[in-house]
């Protein structure tokens, strides 16, 4: 990944979007990405985890896997909220964070 990959995602979300779910403050977004080891990922945003900041919860190799994974995360997050969400991102920023603090990936649910 280089800076060009990161900036190439700017402004073209609608083209990259696989699916997006919104319910209250819960957001589940699955999209094509250019800055990770796999070309698709699902991210979750909800105030009870990571102060509502995005957490990359799963990555996929194909758009079909991404669609199925998105549905699974919608079901999981609408059923009973997990006690924690683990960030699985492989982007450059995540790798840099790993160098100083591996614990950042585990996001426990707050009340």
N, C-alpha and C positions, 0 to 999 in steps of 0.2 A: 504494500500500500504506500502511496505517496500522497502529497498534498493535492495533486491533481484529482486523484480518486475521490477524496473527501469533497472537494469543491464541485466535482462533476455531479454530485447528488443534489446540490443546492438548486432549488427552483424547479425540479422535475418530479416531485413526489407523486403527482397524479399518474405519471407514466410508470413509475416504479411500484406503485401500490398494488398489493395482491388483495388485501382486505383490511378493513378497519372496523372495530367494534367500539361503540360508546354507550355507556349506561351510567348516568350520574357522573361521579368523578372517576370511574374506571375507564381506562383506554387500553385497548389491545390492538396493536398495529403490526401487520406483516407486510414486508416490502422487499424488493430487490435492493441489494447494497453492493457497493464496489470496494469497500474498505475492510473486508473480512475474508477469512479462508473459504467460506461458503457463500454463494450468491444471494441467499434469501435468509431473512431472520424475522422472528417475532419478538416484539418488545411490549412490556406491560408498564403502565403508569397508574399508580393508585396511592393516595396519601398515606396509607398504612405501611408502605414499603419505601425506603430510601427517600423519604420526604416528598414523595410523588414524582421523583425524577425517573426517567426511563431506565428499565432493566431489560437487557437482552436475555430472554429466557430460553430460546431455542434457535438453532440454525439448520438450514436445509440445503440440499444439493439441487433440487428441482422445484419448479413451480407447483407441481402436483403435491409434493411433500409439504410445501409451504401452505397450500390451501388446507390440507388435512390437519397440519399442525396448528394452524390458526383456529380451526373449529375446536380442536381439543383444548386449547388454552381458553377459549371463550367458555366452554363447558366447565373446565376446572375452576376458573375464577368466578363463575356464577353459582357453583355448587357450594362448597365451603372453602373459604379463603385458606390457602396453605399457610403453615406456620412460618415459612421462609421462602424466598425466591432467590435463586442463584443466578448471577450474571455469567453468561457463557461467551461473551463477546471475545472475538479474536482480533479486533481492530488494533491499530497501532496505539491508540490512547489507552486501551485496556492493558496492553502489554507493558506500557510504561508504568501504569499504576501497579501492576504485579511486581515490579522491581522494588517498590518501596513498601507495599502493603498488600499481601495476598488476602487479607480478611475483608477487603472492600467488596468482594464478590458475593458474600453471604448477606442477604438483607432480610432480617427477621421482622415479622409482622409486629407493628406497634398497636396499642389499643386506642 
